[in-house]
């Protein structure tokens, strides 16, 4: 674990009370509760990012290609709409 750094944060009072109660229940400091919560949040966001990257890789097309495909579809719809059948 790295060096600890002090910081100040603002939050709604009801959240502060819940964190304080949880810290007391778990017999740890509020700082530890916040640190654990932030670590979990970061892990979740990293996992979501990785999943998006995996899904993009397996979708068979890059994000730029998807955007190009969307533009082509719009153009095609406009062309078809103006055609007389």
Helices and strands as residue ranges (DSSP letters): H 13-26, H 30-58, H 63-82
